[in-house]
Amino acid sequence: MSASTFVTLKGDRTEVPDTFLSAFRDRMRGQVIGPGGEGYDAYRTLWNTMIDRRPACIARCCGAADVIAAVNFAREFDLMCSVRGGGHNVAGKAVADDTLMIDLSPMQDIRVDPSRGRARVGAGCLWSAVDAESQAFGLATTGGTVSHTGVAGLTLGGGIGWLASMHGITCDNLLSVDLVTAAGEYLHVDENEHSDLFWALRGGGGNFGVATSFEFRLHPVGPMIYAGLLAWPMSSARDVLRAYRDFVAQAPEELTVFAGFISSPDGDPLLALIPGWFGAIAEGESMLAPLRKLQPVLDVVQEIPYIAQQQIFDEAAGPGIPRYWKSGYVTDLSDDLIDVLIAQNEKRPTPQSPQLLFRMHGQMTAIPTGATAFPQRRTGWDYDVIAQWTEPHQAEPCIAWARETWDAVSPHTDGVYINHLDHDDEGRIPSAFGPNYDRLVQVKRTYDGDNFFRLNNNIPPD
């Protein structure tokens, strides 16, 4: 039976016959919601509200059995599937029109084993929940730079975060994954079982199945660290960025300093450095003394909880507004590039639109390129220009500014972080995997040869 049998149109709305929804519900422990059903609009809404799509139905999965049922149902009725974890990806590929959306957000179980330094995490969890559970024992693993990021998407795409320089990126701390394949088969995947698939899951995105849970290695962290934010007026930006470039070149792995063009509460442009010192707190002040000699106009670096540092971008990156994004890896923060960044910041269309530089060094760059599917192991930065707006009339100039900025910055970049590709970046997917791409195609061919899972940053098997 085909998707056209399952999905009908009534005016401009997708509808699913009640008999089909009823049959699907009989297979599920969780909810099955069609258009117009209670919660439908809430569950299809993503972090990036530029995305507004209407799936044929939403399967709110409570466990792996529900995921298996959803995959098998989609195959039976020739429906395409999208998969939603935290719904935080800027491209919004967690939801698509006239498809079955597998929603993992009810799968919120977290079990921390402090004696072994391990955590088992459900695929619907956000990093804020993982941080809360693990920090109760003074432990953590590398999460995202925004605490309401979903665990599943971040991990499968690599996972750049505050602890990456000390402990590697998120997928470097991944010990095992439970996964439902395109054939509806449930697999436990680790270094010993399906090792080829385990390699691909560490950075290859959602191409190979639906991950239902993750096991992570935890490390002693905090609960207090030395961190916060320093800021300068734009008149100092060039000198500060040049000094910052030299400073981080000598920084130990216990110190990560991100940089960004941000705004004050009044909307005034600022150049910010955002440090996180994860060594002995008593040493933090002396470690950051060279940055303070640059005379910031704002200095809120102090002893704070690790959880507070994880949330430092939360408000600026909150849900509920549209955004458009371009990104690439920078290995050299040259004088020419600094000038480009400053010039483009002067053209920003809204105060909410930043440019960010996420520092990459230490342990995350000590791992060989082919050790995991995530290939970017060079010291440098993940650069992002993020256009954000609140009024509909701002959309066109914001998108145009982001594209213009990217055109100016892209000659200084090489490769891209798969988690930071927007909806019109499909042609850049191979560059996100670099020399690992061909091997990923082989793994895709083995576990999803007909490309059932293709509503993602897709790696075709042919």
Buried (B, 14 or more C-beta within 10 A) or exposed (E): EEBEEBBEEEEEEBBBEEEBBEBBBEBBEBBBBBBEBEEBEEBBBBBBEBBBBBBBBBBBBBBBBBBBBBBBBBBEBEBBBBBBBBBBBBBBBBBBEBBBBBBBBBBBBBEBEEEEBBBBBBBBBBBBBBBBBBBEBBBBBBBBBBBBBBBBBBBBBBBBBBBBBBBBBBBBBBBBBBBBBBBBEBBEBBEEEBEBBBBBBBBBBBBBBBBBBBBBBBBEBBBBBBBBBBBBBBEBBBEBBBBBBEBBEEBBBBBBBBBBBBBBEEEEBBBBBBBBBBBEBEBBBEBBEEBEEBEBEBBEBEBBBBBBBBBBBBEBBEEEBBBBBBBBBBBEBEEEBBBBBBEBBEEBBBBBBBBBBBBBBBBBBBBEEEBBBBBBBBBBBBBBBBBBBEEEEBBEBBBBBBBBBBEBBBEBBBBBBBBBBBBEBEEBBBBBBBEBBEBBBEBBBBBBEEBBBBBBBBBEBE
